Amino acid sequence: MDAYDEFRVVVNDEEQYSIWPTALKVPAGWKEAGVTGDRERCLEHIESVWADIRPRSLRERTGA
């Protein structure tokens, strides 16, 4: 297994999700969401929790 085969789910202040290799430090402005695994597992988790992909600030402005 390559060092970049394991990922973590990360989320930013706008509640936008992404995946990031566990071998790298989480970038500034992002925090761990508590899920790690292979790419597929992480993407499946994001799909299950991120129904509205608009940034949090836009959702708040539109009253969603």
N, C-alpha and C positions, 0 to 999 in steps of 0.2 A: 504494500500500500504506500502510495506517495504521500509526502507530508501535506500536500494540498488536496487530498481525497476526503478529508473530514472538514465539515463546515459547522458554523453556528448561525443561528438566526439572530439578526440584529435589528433594532428599531431606533428611529430617531425621534426628536421632540415633536415632529409633525405626524407621528404614528405611521410612518412609512417603513415598510419591511424590506430586508435584503438578506442575502447570505454572505458570509465572510469566512475565509479559511481559518481553521482553528490554529494553524501554524503562525498566523500573523496577529499582531496587536489590533484590537478593535479601533477603528479610526475615530478621531475626535468628532463629537456630535452624535455618536451612535452608542447604544448600550446593548448588552446581551439580553435576549428575550427568554433564555432558559432552555433552548432546544438545540441539540447538536446531533450530528450524524452525517450520513452521506448526502450528496446534493439532492437526491430525490426525496428523502425523508424531510429535509429542511423546506424544500419547495412545497411539498404536500401540506406541511404545517402552516406555511404562509397562506396558501390557498384557503385553508380552513378557517383562518382567523381574520383575514384582511378582505372583507367583503366590499367595502367602499374604498377604492384606492385614491380618492381625493385626499390631499393633505388636510390635517386636522383643522388648520386655520380657515381653509375654504369651507369645510363642512360646517364650522361654527358660524361663518358669515352668511351661509345660505340656510341656516336653521335646520340642518339635517341631523 
